[in-house]
Amino acid sequence: MAFISLARFTSSQIVRSRKWVVLMALCAAPVALLAYWSYRPDATPPFTFFSTYTYLVYLQLMLPFVTLIYGTALVSEELQSRTISYLISGYYTRRQFIVARYLGFIPVTWLLIALPIVVSYIVIGSTFGGLMSNLDMLGSFLGVSLCGVFAYGAIFCLLGTLLSHPLVIGLLIAFLWEGVVSNLPGNIPYATVFYHLRSLLSYFVENVEFLSQVSTSSAGVALLMITAATFAAVFLSTYVFSKKDIL
Amino acid sequence: MIVSARDLSRWYGEVVGLNKFSVSVKEGITGLVGPNGAGKTTFIRLLTGMIRPSAGSLLVLGEVPFDNPSLKACIGYCPEHEAMFENLTSTDFLSWQARMKGYTASEAHSRARSCLKKVGLPTLKRPITTYSKGMKQRVKIAQALLHDPAFLILDEPFSGVDPVARVELFDLLSSLSNDGVHILLSSHVLHEVERLTSSVVLMNHGKLVYQGDISRVHQSIEDLVTSIRLSTPSPRELALLLLSEGIIDGAEVTDSALIVNTDVPGRLYERLPSIVVADGIDITTVEPIGTDLETIFERMMR
């Protein structure tokens, strides 16, 4: 009961914050551009445009950014504001505290990404047709973005547990490591989460323009790597927090 | 025994927070007194399981406090800092706190309301951020009472509280103690503690200076004059009143405060609430100044 209440409180805390409104506006902004584009169609088929746009805007840009903001805040923001003393007074262990915070973060953060993807899909589908025939594509994007929220959320939660000011290093991880390194040739991209998210996506969605030009692993390996990264980061977060001094 | 600490040490890098601190806290109310930087907050952080000792042992209600959920069920903690989830109303804040202590939503709501009533706060629909310092202090105390703890730890509970609210808090803590709740309260003002208990633990520079009855402390401070700063919009009227009653020996008047010297601070503290209520002079804060407490400790250590 106490554990679930902490998870629920975390969700409600995220939704109540001013940051939520700002990020919601930020995530919704590209939908307006999309609506504008839909009345000026060019040579690109509508759902090819949708998949490329969703891949670039939501998976490569918004997903790491939104998870960075909320994932790092799960612990570090409470430590800085000193409200952590109230949160850890609940009837759970420190390890359970981290898991509850993390689980509370997942649905509301995913909503920030999933909602504009769904709205974009509806805008394109209702304008050009094919609303019902491309549902599998929508499902693939939603599924991959959920995997991304799990993996990035865990990594940034670990960063927020380890560091008092995690945002700068988080930005480097989100956009330099995940954004740039994942696109390099060779084996190094294999160590990025985005490489595996991209691999997973390419298994389900065929018409993303950029995916045909980059290397990918199999869907099984990709899913395994994402799951392993998620569990490892959550486990390390719980370990670090279980030893941490709260000052 | 409520708390048992033996050779308890805690250092932060090269800074020593507690140094071979041994103390036994018994049932009832105990005052933890020391100047700023004495190690009171470090000791309280150890008691509430927020940090671990660098050396030595600590038992609270017979258990090691660090990361111990079953012990959390027996301890209520009111921190010194003002931080809270300030965009929530007090009822919502307390309800969430109660739910994190295992109560259902409806139980949590009714507990929140009853604890707010207990500390004398009405159920307000505005967020905590709009509350005065004294109201926030009461909310913090209310959250510590939500789960009917057997042991209440209060870090500087009277800080920033106006004289009338201070008396109400004294009454509340006395009543909780009469109901069997054990209380450890920290303060850097000896007279505040004295109004609630004769059992004190004095500490300074991370070490135990004295533990026992407050009467021995009195012998050391009889000839000390205390300086107290009273913030008020009517400092001249207040000075005249206190001088005419012989409670103070001297006063310095500023635009919004009165700094008084007195060798009977206890009498002054007792008189303040009636000055606010009966004489209509508003007093917003009461703040002892000077190094008198450190002088006391130096004398006690001789």
HADDOCK unambig.tbl for C-alpha pairs under 7 A between the chains (distance, minus, plus):
assign (segid A and resid 1 and name CA) (segid B and resid 102 and name CA) 5.26 0.50 0.50
assign (segid A and resid 2 and name CA) (segid B and resid 99 and name CA) 5.99 0.50 0.50
assign (segid A and resid 2 and name CA) (segid B and resid 100 and name CA) 4.25 0.50 0.50
assign (segid A and resid 2 and name CA) (segid B and resid 101 and name CA) 5.47 0.50 0.50
assign (segid A and resid 2 and name CA) (segid B and resid 102 and name CA) 4.41 0.50 0.50
assign (segid A and resid 3 and name CA) (segid B and resid 100 and name CA) 6.86 0.50 0.50
assign (segid A and resid 5 and name CA) (segid B and resid 99 and name CA) 5.81 0.50 0.50
assign (segid A and resid 5 and name CA) (segid B and resid 100 and name CA) 5.47 0.50 0.50
assign (segid A and resid 6 and name CA) (segid B and resid 100 and name CA) 5.83 0.50 0.50
assign (segid A and resid 81 and name CA) (segid B and resid 83 and name CA) 6.50 0.50 0.50
assign (segid A and resid 82 and name CA) (segid B and resid 83 and name CA) 6.03 0.50 0.50
assign (segid A and resid 83 and name CA) (segid B and resid 83 and name CA) 5.83 0.50 0.50
assign (segid A and resid 83 and name CA) (segid B and resid 84 and name CA) 5.67 0.50 0.50
assign (segid A and resid 83 and name CA) (segid B and resid 85 and name CA) 6.99 0.50 0.50
assign (segid A and resid 89 and name CA) (segid B and resid 72 and name CA) 6.38 0.50 0.50
assign (segid A and resid 90 and name CA) (segid B and resid 100 and name CA) 4.75 0.50 0.50
assign (segid A and resid 90 and name CA) (segid B and resid 101 and name CA) 4.81 0.50 0.50
assign (segid A and resid 91 and name CA) (segid B and resid 69 and name CA) 4.97 0.50 0.50
assign (segid A and resid 91 and name CA) (segid B and resid 72 and name CA) 6.52 0.50 0.50
assign (segid A and resid 91 and name CA) (segid B and resid 73 and name CA) 6.82 0.50 0.50
assign (segid A and resid 91 and name CA) (segid B and resid 100 and name CA) 6.56 0.50 0.50
assign (segid A and resid 91 and name CA) (segid B and resid 101 and name CA) 5.24 0.50 0.50
assign (segid A and resid 91 and name CA) (segid B and resid 102 and name CA) 6.86 0.50 0.50
assign (segid A and resid 92 and name CA) (segid B and resid 69 and name CA) 5.42 0.50 0.50
assign (segid A and resid 93 and name CA) (segid B and resid 67 and name CA) 5.89 0.50 0.50
assign (segid A and resid 93 and name CA) (segid B and resid 68 and name CA) 6.77 0.50 0.50
assign (segid A and resid 93 and name CA) (segid B and resid 69 and name CA) 5.90 0.50 0.50
assign (segid A and resid 94 and name CA) (segid B and resid 67 and name CA) 6.28 0.50 0.50
assign (segid A and resid 245 and name CA) (segid B and resid 50 and name CA) 6.03 0.50 0.50
assign (segid A and resid 245 and name CA) (segid B and resid 51 and name CA) 4.64 0.50 0.50
assign (segid A and resid 246 and name CA) (segid B and resid 50 and name CA) 5.07 0.50 0.50
assign (segid A and resid 246 and name CA) (segid B and resid 51 and name CA) 5.95 0.50 0.50
